[in-house]
C-alpha cells in the first residue's frame, strides 16, 4: 500500500479515466494538455506500478482490459472524494454548497424527487443538482462507477451487495390507463380478465414494472396479452394513448400527474401490489457532504409525508 501511494499520482488517475472514455491516446493527451509521449509514459508508469495491463491496442483504439475498467472505477471514486473534500471545506466555511448528482427512475419524479430538489435549491442557492433518469439497473451501475451520488429506484439485482446502503422509502401502486376518450371508460364493472383481448402498451420485458404486470396476469391465471407495443418512455406512452386505443400501465404517482391535467384516464381495475418499494441507494463507506445529507433527509421526509 505504501509503495502504491508513493508511486500513484493524480495525473495517472485522470489519464486512465480520460483514456477509458475516449479510447484514443492522442485525443486523451490533447484533453489533458500533454504530449502523446508523456501520456504514453504515464500509462506505462501506472501499469508498471500495478503490475497489470490496463489497455489493449485495437484497430479502433485503446480498449480497457478488465484491470483497466476496475482501475478507472476506483480512480473515478478517488477523484470524486477529492472533489467532495473541497466541497466539504467550502460548506464548513460558507454553508451548504456543491453538486448533488441524483439518479432516479421517472416514476419517482413527480411527488418525491422533484419536490425534494425544489426544496434544497430554494434553501441553498449555492447547491447545484445533476439529475439522471433511467431504469434501476442502469442507475445502480452509474452509482457503483461513481457517476452519481444517490439513486432512487427499485434495486432489483444488487440489493444484497455489501457495497450499498439501501433504504426503503415507499410503496407504489400501478394503474391501468387509457386515453381520455377511450370507450372502456364508460364501463364500471371491468376486471383484468376483460382486458386480455385489448392491445397493450407496456414497458420492455426486462423492466421491473413489466415483470410485475406479467406476475399480475399469472396470479389471475390469465393469458398475457399478445403482441404488446413496447416503450420505456413515459412521454411516448402518453402520446400513444392520446392517439390510439391502446391500454398502458403506469405507476400511480405518474398517472395521477397526467390524469389531473386531462391527458389520460385511469380504468377502475386494480393490479396486485407486486413491485418492490422505492429505495434510496448510496455507496457504503463513502463520505456524504452536507448537501447530499440534506437531499437524503428531504427524500425521507417526502416519502413519510412530512415535507422535511
FENVENFEN-V663516 format. One record per residue. N is the residue number from 1. D_FIRST is the distance of its C-alpha to the first C-alpha in whole Angstrom. Layout:
n = (N;N)
d_first = (D_FIRST;D_FIRST)
//
This chain:
n = (1;2;3;4;5;6;7;8;9;10;11;12;13;14;15;16;17;18;19;20;21;22;23;24;25;26;27;28;29;30;31;32;33;34;35;36;37;38;39;40;41;42;43;44;45;46;47;48;49;50;51;52;53;54;55;56;57;58;59;60;61;62;63;64;65;66;67;68;69;70;71;72;73;74;75;76;77;78;79;80;81;82;83;84;85;86;87;88;89;90;91;92;93;94;95;96;97;98;99;100;101;102;103;104;105;106;107;108;109;110;111;112;113;114;115;116;117;118;119;120;121;122;123;124;125;126;127;128;129;130;131;132;133;134;135;136;137;138;139;140;141;142;143;144;145;146;147;148;149;150;151;152;153;154;155;156;157;158;159;160;161;162;163;164;165;166;167;168;169;170;171;172;173;174;175;176;177;178;179;180;181;182;183;184;185;186;187;188;189;190;191;192;193;194;195;196;197;198;199;200;201;202;203;204;205;206;207;208;209;210;211;212;213;214;215;216;217;218;219;220;221;222;223;224;225;226;227;228;229;230;231;232;233;234;235;236;237;238;239;240;241;242;243;244;245;246;247;248;249;250;251;252;253;254;255;256;257;258;259;260;261;262;263;264;265;266;267;268;269;270;271;272;273;274;275;276;277;278;279;280;281;282;283;284;285;286;287;288;289;290;291;292;293;294;295;296;297;298;299;300;301;302;303;304;305;306;307;308)
d_first = (0;4;5;5;6;9;10;11;14;16;18;16;16;20;21;19;21;24;25;24;27;29;29;30;28;31;32;28;28;31;30;27;30;28;30;29;28;25;24;24;22;19;19;19;16;14;15;15;11;11;13;16;19;19;23;26;29;32;36;35;32;28;27;23;22;21;17;19;20;17;15;18;18;15;15;19;17;15;18;20;18;19;22;23;22;24;27;26;27;30;31;31;33;36;35;34;33;31;31;31;30;33;33;36;39;42;44;42;43;47;47;43;41;43;44;41;40;44;43;40;41;44;42;40;41;37;36;36;35;34;36;35;38;37;37;35;33;32;31;29;27;27;26;23;22;22;26;27;27;29;32;35;36;37;34;35;32;29;30;29;25;23;21;25;27;30;33;37;39;42;45;46;50;51;54;56;58;60;62;64;67;66;69;67;67;71;70;69;69;66;64;61;63;65;63;62;64;63;61;57;54;51;47;46;45;42;42;42;45;47;45;47;50;50;50;53;55;54;55;58;59;60;59;56;58;58;57;55;54;51;49;45;47;49;50;52;53;55;56;57;59;61;62;63;64;60;59;55;53;51;49;51;49;50;53;54;53;55;58;59;59;62;60;59;61;60;62;63;60;58;55;53;50;47;44;41;41;39;36;33;30;26;23;22;19;20;21;25;27;30;32;30;31;35;35;34;36;39;38;39;42;43;43;44;47;47;46;43)
//
